[in-house]
Every structure is written in structure tokens, then in C-alpha cells.
Amino acid sequence: MIILTGPQCRAARALVEWSAEQVARRSGIDAQVILDFEAKRSDPGDQVKRQLFEVLESAGAVFISENGGGVGVRLKYARRDVRAVNKWEAEGGPAGEDDV
């Protein structure tokens, strides 16, 4: 079971340098729902938390479960790598074949 807290979501967005609007576009979740969850104003439910988890994880966030020191989040990649991935994703165009 995936457990994602609002503060973890906010921290993950900061680490991958994505706005709530960018996460909303990638996840299909309204940006205000994301902001309300991060501010602990509402609980969007397990399905929305799962979607947020998966989108942020695919961007390079690694979620750390309770291990005696509290839940957390860190980057899978260096900041430079995250910026490069974001740049590649923003280039657009049709996806090419991977076979040579």
C-alpha cells in the first residue's frame, strides 16, 4: 500500500522542480486538489495519492517510508539530471522508435 503525505508531495514537487500545475497536467488531477492535499486541508483519497506518487516517482522522487526517523523524500537523480529530463520532455514531437 502506498502511503503519501501532503508534506511529502510538496517536498517531492520542490525536489523535481515542478509546479502544482505541472503535476496536474501529468496526473490529470486538479492543481487545487494537489495544493489542498499538501496544505492538509483535505484528503483526496487513495487513488489520487497513488497517481501523485507515481507521477512524482517517475520524475525522480524517491519516497522514504517511516523508518524510525519519519517519512521523507529524496531525489533519485541529481538536480542537473532532473532538469535535463524536464527539458527533453518539453521538446515535444512524436516519439521515435528505439530500435536501430
MMTF fields as JSON, N, C-alpha, C and O atoms, coordinates in Angstrom:
{
  "mmtfVersion": "1.0.0",
  "mmtfProducer": "UNKNOWN",
  "numBonds": 399,
  "numAtoms": 400,
  "numGroups": 100,
  "numChains": 1,
  "numModels": 1,
  "chainsPerModel": [1],
  "groupsPerChain": [100],
  "chainIdList": ["A"],
  "bondAtomList": [4, 2, 8, 6, 12, 10, 16, 14, 20, 18, 24, 22, 28, 26, 32, 30, 36, 34, 40, 38, 44, 42, 48, 46, 52, 50, 56, 54, 60, 58, 64, 62, 68, 66, 72, 70, 76, 74, 80, 78, 84, 82, 88, 86, 92, 90, 96, 94, 100, 98, 104, 102, 108, 106, 112, 110, 116, 114, 120, 118, 124, 122, 128, 126, 132, 130, 136, 134, 140, 138, 144, 142, 148, 146, 152, 150, 156, 154, 160, 158, 164, 162, 168, 166, 172, 170, 176, 174, 180, 178, 184, 182, 188, 186, 192, 190, 196, 194, 200, 198, 204, 202, 208, 206, 212, 210, 216, 214, 220, 218, 224, 222, 228, 226, 232, 230, 236, 234, 240, 238, 244, 242, 248, 246, 252, 250, 256, 254, 260, 258, 264, 262, 268, 266, 272, 270, 276, 274, 280, 278, 284, 282, 288, 286, 292, 290, 296, 294, 300, 298, 304, 302, 308, 306, 312, 310, 316, 314, 320, 318, 324, 322, 328, 326, 332, 330, 336, 334, 340, 338, 344, 342, 348, 346, 352, 350, 356, 354, 360, 358, 364, 362, 368, 366, 372, 370, 376, 374, 380, 378, 384, 382, 388, 386, 392, 390, 396, 394],
  "bondOrderList": [1, 1, 1, 1, 1, 1, 1, 1, 1, 1, 1, 1, 1, 1, 1, 1, 1, 1, 1, 1, 1, 1, 1, 1, 1, 1, 1, 1, 1, 1, 1, 1, 1, 1, 1, 1, 1, 1, 1, 1, 1, 1, 1, 1, 1, 1, 1, 1, 1, 1, 1, 1, 1, 1, 1, 1, 1, 1, 1, 1, 1, 1, 1, 1, 1, 1, 1, 1, 1, 1, 1, 1, 1, 1, 1, 1, 1, 1, 1, 1, 1, 1, 1, 1, 1, 1, 1, 1, 1, 1, 1, 1, 1, 1, 1, 1, 1, 1, 1],
  "groupList": [{"groupName": "MET", "atomNameList": ["N", "CA", "C", "O"], "elementList": ["N", "C", "C", "O"], "formalChargeList": [0, 0, 0, 0], "bondAtomList": [1, 0, 2, 1, 3, 2], "bondOrderList": [1, 1, 2], "singleLetterCode": "M", "chemCompType": "L-PEPTIDE LINKING"}, {"groupName": "ILE", "atomNameList": ["N", "CA", "C", "O"], "elementList": ["N", "C", "C", "O"], "formalChargeList": [0, 0, 0, 0], "bondAtomList": [1, 0, 2, 1, 3, 2], "bondOrderList": [1, 1, 2], "singleLetterCode": "I", "chemCompType": "L-PEPTIDE LINKING"}, {"groupName": "LEU", "atomNameList": ["N", "CA", "C", "O"], "elementList": ["N", "C", "C", "O"], "formalChargeList": [0, 0, 0, 0], "bondAtomList": [1, 0, 2, 1, 3, 2], "bondOrderList": [1, 1, 2], "singleLetterCode": "L", "chemCompType": "L-PEPTIDE LINKING"}, {"groupName": "THR", "atomNameList": ["N", "CA", "C", "O"], "elementList": ["N", "C", "C", "O"], "formalChargeList": [0, 0, 0, 0], "bondAtomList": [1, 0, 2, 1, 3, 2], "bondOrderList": [1, 1, 2], "singleLetterCode": "T", "chemCompType": "L-PEPTIDE LINKING"}, {"groupName": "GLY", "atomNameList": ["N", "CA", "C", "O"], "elementList": ["N", "C", "C", "O"], "formalChargeList": [0, 0, 0, 0], "bondAtomList": [1, 0, 2, 1, 3, 2], "bondOrderList": [1, 1, 2], "singleLetterCode": "G", "chemCompType": "PEPTIDE LINKING"}, {"groupName": "PRO", "atomNameList": ["N", "CA", "C", "O"], "elementList": ["N", "C", "C", "O"], "formalChargeList": [0, 0, 0, 0], "bondAtomList": [1, 0, 2, 1, 3, 2], "bondOrderList": [1, 1, 2], "singleLetterCode": "P", "chemCompType": "L-PEPTIDE LINKING"}, {"groupName": "GLN", "atomNameList": ["N", "CA", "C", "O"], "elementList": ["N", "C", "C", "O"], "formalChargeList": [0, 0, 0, 0], "bondAtomList": [1, 0, 2, 1, 3, 2], "bondOrderList": [1, 1, 2], "singleLetterCode": "Q", "chemCompType": "L-PEPTIDE LINKING"}, {"groupName": "CYS", "atomNameList": ["N", "CA", "C", "O"], "elementList": ["N", "C", "C", "O"], "formalChargeList": [0, 0, 0, 0], "bondAtomList": [1, 0, 2, 1, 3, 2], "bondOrderList": [1, 1, 2], "singleLetterCode": "C", "chemCompType": "L-PEPTIDE LINKING"}, {"groupName": "ARG", "atomNameList": ["N", "CA", "C", "O"], "elementList": ["N", "C", "C", "O"], "formalChargeList": [0, 0, 0, 0], "bondAtomList": [1, 0, 2, 1, 3, 2], "bondOrderList": [1, 1, 2], "singleLetterCode": "R", "chemCompType": "L-PEPTIDE LINKING"}, {"groupName": "ALA", "atomNameList": ["N", "CA", "C", "O"], "elementList": ["N", "C", "C", "O"], "formalChargeList": [0, 0, 0, 0], "bondAtomList": [1, 0, 2, 1, 3, 2], "bondOrderList": [1, 1, 2], "singleLetterCode": "A", "chemCompType": "L-PEPTIDE LINKING"}, {"groupName": "VAL", "atomNameList": ["N", "CA", "C", "O"], "elementList": ["N", "C", "C", "O"], "formalChargeList": [0, 0, 0, 0], "bondAtomList": [1, 0, 2, 1, 3, 2], "bondOrderList": [1, 1, 2], "singleLetterCode": "V", "chemCompType": "L-PEPTIDE LINKING"}, {"groupName": "GLU", "atomNameList": ["N", "CA", "C", "O"], "elementList": ["N", "C", "C", "O"], "formalChargeList": [0, 0, 0, 0], "bondAtomList": [1, 0, 2, 1, 3, 2], "bondOrderList": [1, 1, 2], "singleLetterCode": "E", "chemCompType": "L-PEPTIDE LINKING"}, {"groupName": "TRP", "atomNameList": ["N", "CA", "C", "O"], "elementList": ["N", "C", "C", "O"], "formalChargeList": [0, 0, 0, 0], "bondAtomList": [1, 0, 2, 1, 3, 2], "bondOrderList": [1, 1, 2], "singleLetterCode": "W", "chemCompType": "L-PEPTIDE LINKING"}, {"groupName": "SER", "atomNameList": ["N", "CA", "C", "O"], "elementList": ["N", "C", "C", "O"], "formalChargeList": [0, 0, 0, 0], "bondAtomList": [1, 0, 2, 1, 3, 2], "bondOrderList": [1, 1, 2], "singleLetterCode": "S", "chemCompType": "L-PEPTIDE LINKING"}, {"groupName": "ASP", "atomNameList": ["N", "CA", "C", "O"], "elementList": ["N", "C", "C", "O"], "formalChargeList": [0, 0, 0, 0], "bondAtomList": [1, 0, 2, 1, 3, 2], "bondOrderList": [1, 1, 2], "singleLetterCode": "D", "chemCompType": "L-PEPTIDE LINKING"}, {"groupName": "PHE", "atomNameList": ["N", "CA", "C", "O"], "elementList": ["N", "C", "C", "O"], "formalChargeList": [0, 0, 0, 0], "bondAtomList": [1, 0, 2, 1, 3, 2], "bondOrderList": [1, 1, 2], "singleLetterCode": "F", "chemCompType": "L-PEPTIDE LINKING"}, {"groupName": "LYS", "atomNameList": ["N", "CA", "C", "O"], "elementList": ["N", "C", "C", "O"], "formalChargeList": [0, 0, 0, 0], "bondAtomList": [1, 0, 2, 1, 3, 2], "bondOrderList": [1, 1, 2], "singleLetterCode": "K", "chemCompType": "L-PEPTIDE LINKING"}, {"groupName": "ASN", "atomNameList": ["N", "CA", "C", "O"], "elementList": ["N", "C", "C", "O"], "formalChargeList": [0, 0, 0, 0], "bondAtomList": [1, 0, 2, 1, 3, 2], "bondOrderList": [1, 1, 2], "singleLetterCode": "N", "chemCompType": "L-PEPTIDE LINKING"}, {"groupName": "TYR", "atomNameList": ["N", "CA", "C", "O"], "elementList": ["N", "C", "C", "O"], "formalChargeList": [0, 0, 0, 0], "bondAtomList": [1, 0, 2, 1, 3, 2], "bondOrderList": [1, 1, 2], "singleLetterCode": "Y", "chemCompType": "L-PEPTIDE LINKING"}],
  "groupTypeList": [0, 1, 1, 2, 3, 4, 5, 6, 7, 8, 9, 9, 8, 9, 2, 10, 11, 12, 13, 9, 11, 6, 10, 9, 8, 8, 13, 4, 1, 14, 9, 6, 10, 1, 2, 14, 15, 11, 9, 16, 8, 13, 14, 5, 4, 14, 6, 10, 16, 8, 6, 2, 15, 11, 10, 2, 11, 13, 9, 4, 9, 10, 15, 1, 13, 11, 17, 4, 4, 4, 10, 4, 10, 8, 2, 16, 18, 9, 8, 8, 14, 10, 8, 9, 10, 17, 16, 12, 11, 9, 11, 4, 4, 5, 9, 4, 11, 14, 14, 10],
  "groupIdList": [1, 2, 3, 4, 5, 6, 7, 8, 9, 10, 11, 12, 13, 14, 15, 16, 17, 18, 19, 20, 21, 22, 23, 24, 25, 26, 27, 28, 29, 30, 31, 32, 33, 34, 35, 36, 37, 38, 39, 40, 41, 42, 43, 44, 45, 46, 47, 48, 49, 50, 51, 52, 53, 54, 55, 56, 57, 58, 59, 60, 61, 62, 63, 64, 65, 66, 67, 68, 69, 70, 71, 72, 73, 74, 75, 76, 77, 78, 79, 80, 81, 82, 83, 84, 85, 86, 87, 88, 89, 90, 91, 92, 93, 94, 95, 96, 97, 98, 99, 100],
  "secStructList": [7, 7, 7, 7, 7, 2, 2, 2, 2, 2, 2, 2, 2, 2, 2, 2, 6, 7, 7, 2, 2, 2, 2, 2, 2, 2, 2, 7, 7, 7, 2, 2, 2, 2, 2, 2, 2, 2, 6, 6, 1, 7, 7, 7, 7, 2, 2, 2, 2, 2, 2, 2, 2, 2, 2, 2, 2, 2, 6, 6, 3, 3, 3, 3, 7, 7, 1, 1, 1, 7, 7, 3, 3, 3, 3, 1, 1, 7, 2, 2, 2, 2, 2, 2, 2, 2, 2, 2, 2, 2, 6, 7, 1, 7, 7, 7, 7, 1, 7, 7],
  "xCoordList": [0.838, 0.0, 0.884, 1.844, 0.559, 1.314, 0.742, -0.454, 1.608, 1.199, 1.959, 3.187, 1.235, 1.821, 1.2, -0.024, 2.034, 1.53, 1.575, 2.303, 0.79, 0.807, 2.185, 2.653, 2.851, 4.196, 5.188, 6.064, 5.069, 5.932, 5.674, 6.608, 4.417, 4.054, 4.655, 5.246, 4.504, 5.052, 6.572, 7.144, 7.226, 8.686, 9.14, 10.129, 8.421, 8.778, 8.657, 9.515, 7.597, 7.445, 8.605, 9.123, 9.013, 10.139, 11.426, 12.21, 11.648, 12.874, 12.95, 14.019, 11.83, 11.856, 11.597, 11.584, 11.393, 11.214, 9.996, 10.07, 8.875, 7.611, 6.614, 6.545, 5.843, 4.753, 3.565, 3.534, 2.598, 1.37, 0.678, 0.068, 0.772, 0.156, 0.832, 0.161, 2.153, 2.863, 2.458, 2.242, 2.357, 1.929, 0.487, 0.136, -0.341, -1.744, -1.842, -2.617, -1.069, -1.098, -0.675, -1.272, 0.344, 0.872, 0.008, 0.005, -0.724, -1.503, -2.986, -3.692, -3.467, -4.905, -5.673, -6.902, -4.955, -5.569, -5.548, -4.537, -6.657, -6.754, -5.673, -5.429, -5.035, -3.958, -4.425, -3.665, -5.669, -6.164, -6.296, -6.073, -6.656, -6.727, -5.335, -5.188, -4.321, -2.94, -2.53, -1.983, -2.791, -2.415, -3.157, -2.567, -4.438, -5.207, -4.662, -4.591, -4.278, -3.688, -2.367, -2.122, -1.521, -0.213, -0.346, 0.476, -1.376, -1.59, -2.414, -2.755, -2.732, -3.511, -4.93, -5.538, -5.462, -6.844, -7.836, -9.014, -7.354, -8.236, -7.429, -6.225, -8.121, -7.529, -8.187, -9.38, -7.435, -8.04, -8.38, -8.987, -8.005, -8.298, -7.109, -6.159, -7.195, -6.08, -5.733, -4.554, -6.735, -6.464, -5.692, -4.741, -6.085, -5.394, -3.976, -3.033, -3.818, -2.48, -1.591, -0.396, -2.168, -1.406, -0.948, 0.2, -1.847, -1.493, -0.38, 0.576, -0.495, 0.538, 1.869, 2.91, 1.829, 3.029, 3.708, 4.913, 2.943, 3.507, 4.081, 5.15, 3.384, 3.859, 5.148, 6.105, 5.168, 6.361, 7.524, 8.678, 7.226, 8.27, 8.882, 10.096, 8.049, 8.563, 9.432, 10.26, 9.247, 10.052, 11.373, 12.224, 11.548, 12.812, 12.721, 13.749, 11.519, 11.36, 11.369, 10.754, 12.063, 12.086, 11.468, 11.983, 10.365, 9.652, 10.194, 10.388, 10.434, 11.009, 9.906, 9.311, 9.641, 8.59, 9.1, 10.289, 8.192, 8.536, 9.588, 9.38, 10.707, 11.789, 12.395, 13.564, 11.587, 12.085, 12.521, 12.605, 12.798, 13.211, 12.165, 12.396, 11.017, 9.954, 9.97, 10.971, 8.83, 8.724, 9.517, 9.799, 9.874, 10.639, 10.62, 9.89, 11.44, 11.563, 12.955, 13.499, 13.52, 14.818, 14.792, 13.842, 15.819, 15.91, 16.609, 17.611, 16.081, 16.736, 17.91, 18.932, 17.756, 18.766, 19.306, 18.691, 20.435, 20.962, 20.074, 19.409, 20.058, 19.243, 19.523, 18.596, 20.78, 21.145, 20.436, 19.953, 20.375, 19.711, 18.206, 17.607, 17.599, 16.163, 15.866, 14.894, 16.69, 16.485, 16.621, 15.867, 17.573, 17.759, 16.544, 16.095, 16.008, 14.821, 13.648, 12.905, 13.47, 12.377, 12.527, 11.534, 13.751, 13.995, 13.652, 13.014, 14.069, 13.777, 12.273, 11.764, 11.557, 10.115, 9.404, 8.326, 9.982, 9.351, 9.619, 9.036, 10.483, 10.831, 9.674, 9.582, 8.793, 7.63, 7.981, 9.083, 7.042, 7.261, 6.856, 6.636, 6.759, 6.368, 7.498, 8.681, 7.094, 8.081, 8.659, 7.931, 9.95, 10.599, 10.748, 10.516, 11.129, 11.389, 12.722, 13.664, 12.809, 14.047, 14.949, 16.145, 14.386, 15.189, 16.042, 15.583, 17.26, 18.158, 18.164, 18.863],
  "yCoordList": [-1.18, 0.0, 1.246, 1.335, 2.193, 3.438, 4.44, 4.733, 4.949, 5.998, 7.25, 7.285, 8.275, 9.541, 10.625, 10.717, 11.443, 12.549, 13.831, 13.925, 14.81, 16.104, 16.747, 17.206, 16.79, 17.36, 16.617, 17.247, 15.294, 14.541, 14.958, 15.118, 15.13, 15.538, 16.909, 17.108, 17.851, 19.204, 19.162, 19.847, 18.356, 18.238, 17.599, 18.028, 16.58, 15.915, 16.887, 16.91, 17.686, 18.682, 19.661, 20.028, 20.083, 21.017, 20.37, 21.014, 19.119, 18.431, 18.235, 18.381, 17.907, 17.695, 18.995, 19.017, 20.069, 21.416, 21.506, 22.059, 20.954, 21.023, 21.835, 21.713, 22.659, 23.393, 22.45, 21.358, 22.888, 22.1, 21.938, 20.903, 22.959, 22.895, 21.84, 21.136, 21.729, 20.707, 19.305, 18.421, 19.102, 17.795, 17.533, 16.407, 18.571, 18.417, 17.97, 17.069, 18.588, 18.196, 16.745, 16.016, 16.333, 14.977, 13.906, 12.75, 14.3, 13.321, 13.337, 12.367, 14.446, 14.573, 14.976, 14.911, 15.391, 15.821, 17.34, 17.958, 17.944, 19.396, 19.954, 19.401, 21.041, 21.645, 22.055, 21.95, 22.522, 22.933, 21.738, 21.866, 20.58, 19.355, 19.029, 18.649, 19.181, 18.92, 19.894, 19.483, 21.173, 22.189, 21.997, 22.162, 21.652, 21.399, 20.191, 20.202, 19.15, 17.966, 18.317, 17.922, 19.052, 19.421, 20.292, 20.203, 21.128, 22.017, 21.355, 22.001, 20.08, 19.293, 19.822, 19.649, 20.475, 20.954, 19.866, 19.938, 18.855, 17.76, 16.505, 16.559, 15.375, 14.093, 13.665, 13.362, 13.632, 13.343, 11.869, 11.534, 11.0, 9.58, 8.801, 9.367, 7.499, 6.625, 6.64, 6.613, 6.682, 6.646, 7.892, 7.786, 9.054, 10.301, 10.28, 10.682, 9.82, 9.746, 8.784, 9.029, 7.708, 6.747, 7.411, 7.247, 8.156, 8.844, 9.858, 9.927, 10.64, 11.629, 10.939, 11.375, 9.871, 9.1, 8.648, 8.833, 8.061, 7.508, 8.594, 8.413, 9.716, 10.811, 11.402, 11.634, 11.642, 12.235, 11.248, 11.644, 9.977, 8.948, 8.861, 8.711, 8.953, 8.889, 10.101, 10.048, 11.188, 12.398, 12.348, 13.22, 11.328, 11.183, 11.288, 11.241, 11.429, 11.469, 10.042, 9.143, 9.851, 8.563, 8.791, 9.574, 8.104, 8.284, 7.328, 6.141, 7.86, 7.093, 6.875, 7.831, 5.615, 5.303, 5.496, 5.716, 5.409, 5.554, 4.512, 3.314, 4.977, 4.063, 4.426, 4.147, 5.046, 5.487, 6.938, 7.583, 7.448, 8.84, 9.692, 10.876, 9.109, 9.838, 9.597, 9.16, 9.894, 9.742, 10.851, 11.885, 10.625, 11.64, 11.402, 10.552, 12.175, 12.077, 12.563, 13.466, 11.971, 12.408, 12.264, 11.713, 12.751, 12.635, 11.345, 10.955, 10.7, 9.534, 9.987, 9.307, 11.144, 11.704, 13.0, 13.588, 13.429, 14.728, 15.807, 15.559, 16.997, 18.101, 18.36, 18.619, 18.29, 18.522, 17.518, 17.875, 16.259, 15.219, 15.481, 15.281, 15.925, 16.215, 17.344, 17.269, 18.39, 19.499, 19.012, 19.443, 18.12, 17.594, 16.78, 16.907, 15.949, 15.154, 16.079, 15.862, 17.115, 18.059, 18.749, 18.976, 19.083, 19.73, 18.77, 19.169, 17.509, 16.524, 16.344, 16.269, 16.273, 16.063, 17.25, 17.089, 18.432, 19.637, 19.827, 20.718, 19.012, 19.184, 18.859, 19.424, 17.966, 17.634, 16.807, 16.268, 16.713, 15.921, 14.472, 14.058, 13.705, 12.31, 11.468, 11.735, 10.46, 9.543, 8.691, 8.228, 8.49, 7.687, 6.244, 5.906, 5.421, 4.014, 3.881, 4.615, 2.961, 2.726, 1.747, 1.67, 1.002, 0.032, 0.749, 1.69, 0.311, 0.935, 0.151, 0.519],
  "zCoordList": [0.0, 0.0, 0.0, 0.766, -0.853, -0.943, 0.05, 0.045, 0.889, 1.813, 1.426, 1.5, 1.014, 0.624, 1.484, 1.584, 2.103, 2.902, 2.079, 1.09, 2.499, 1.832, 1.839, 0.797, 3.005, 3.029, 2.132, 1.539, 2.023, 1.109, -0.332, -1.117, -0.668, -2.026, -2.333, -3.394, -1.405, -1.586, -1.718, -2.566, -0.878, -0.926, -2.238, -2.833, -2.683, -3.945, -5.113, -5.995, -5.12, -6.194, -6.188, -7.242, -4.993, -4.896, -5.397, -6.095, -5.053, -5.464, -6.973, -7.566, -7.592, -9.046, -9.808, -11.039, -9.058, -9.617, -10.532, -11.63, -10.066, -10.787, -9.986, -8.763, -10.669, -10.027, -9.851, -10.416, -9.065, -8.914, -10.264, -10.533, -11.108, -12.436, -13.31, -14.065, -13.21, -13.989, -13.533, -14.362, -12.23, -11.706, -12.14, -12.494, -12.11, -12.517, -13.968, -14.287, -14.845, -16.267, -16.452, -17.243, -15.73, -15.906, -15.237, -15.659, -14.189, -13.432, -13.743, -13.47, -14.32, -14.551, -13.309, -13.285, -12.278, -11.012, -10.973, -11.307, -10.569, -10.49, -9.555, -8.483, -9.964, -9.184, -7.784, -6.821, -7.67, -6.35, -5.412, -4.208, -5.955, -5.143, -4.597, -3.435, -5.445, -5.026, -3.925, -2.901, -4.133, -3.139, -1.823, -0.755, -1.88, -0.65, 0.099, 1.328, -0.634, -0.011, 0.656, 1.796, -0.041, 0.51, 1.759, 2.671, 1.801, 2.944, 4.05, 5.041, 3.886, 4.846, 5.02, 6.076, 3.967, 4.022, 3.633, 3.983, 2.905, 2.506, 2.219, 1.969, 2.26, 1.895, 0.596, 0.586, -0.509, -1.803, -2.037, -3.054, -1.125, -1.28, -1.827, -2.368, -1.67, -2.024, -3.511, -3.863, -4.388, -5.826, -6.264, -7.037, -5.786, -6.144, -5.578, -6.259, -4.349, -3.755, -4.54, -4.703, -5.016, -5.83, -7.135, -7.548, -7.778, -9.023, -8.777, -9.55, -7.717, -7.391, -7.13, -7.621, -6.362, -6.049, -7.339, -7.505, -8.245, -9.479, -10.385, -10.968, -10.507, -11.356, -10.791, -11.529, -9.489, -8.874, -8.854, -9.015, -8.659, -8.69, -10.091, -10.232, -11.113, -12.483, -12.807, -13.717, -12.068, -12.268, -11.513, -11.689, -10.67, -9.959, -8.455, -7.779, -7.903, -6.447, -5.901, -6.475, -4.802, -4.117, -2.746, -1.948, -2.477, -1.216, -0.171, -0.432, 1.01, 2.108, 3.14, 3.636, 3.455, 4.421, 5.84, 6.068, 6.771, 8.194, 8.553, 8.364, 9.069, 9.425, 10.773, 11.041, 11.609, 12.902, 12.885, 13.93, 11.697, 11.578, 10.889, 10.643, 10.572, 9.901, 8.408, 7.84, 7.777, 6.335, 5.665, 6.271, 4.403, 3.692, 2.205, 1.695, 1.519, 0.072, -0.309, 0.327, -1.334, -1.843, -3.353, -3.911, -4.013, -5.467, -5.87, -5.27, -6.872, -7.451, -8.298, -8.376, -8.933, -9.819, -9.223, -8.333, -9.71, -9.338, -9.954, -10.96, -9.363, -9.881, -11.362, -12.13, -11.763, -13.158, -14.063, -15.137, -13.624, -14.409, -14.502, -15.559, -13.408, -13.407, -14.381, -15.132, -14.381, -15.318, -16.763, -17.636, -17.018, -18.372, -18.807, -19.946, -17.921, -18.245, -18.528, -19.486, -17.7, -17.919, -19.269, -19.961, -19.649, -20.939, -22.076, -23.05, -21.961, -23.003, -23.16, -24.279, -22.024, -22.084, -22.707, -23.281, -22.607, -23.133, -24.625, -25.243, -25.208, -26.615, -27.54, -28.63, -27.132, -27.946, -29.158, -29.266, -30.06, -31.258, -31.03, -29.892, -32.103, -31.977, -31.386, -31.595, -30.652, -30.087, -31.205, -32.084, -31.169, -32.193, -31.752, -30.591, -32.671, -32.384, -31.666, -31.964, -30.734, -30.021, -30.762, -30.481, -31.701, -32.439, -33.473, -34.12, -33.625, -34.594, -35.881, -36.825]
}
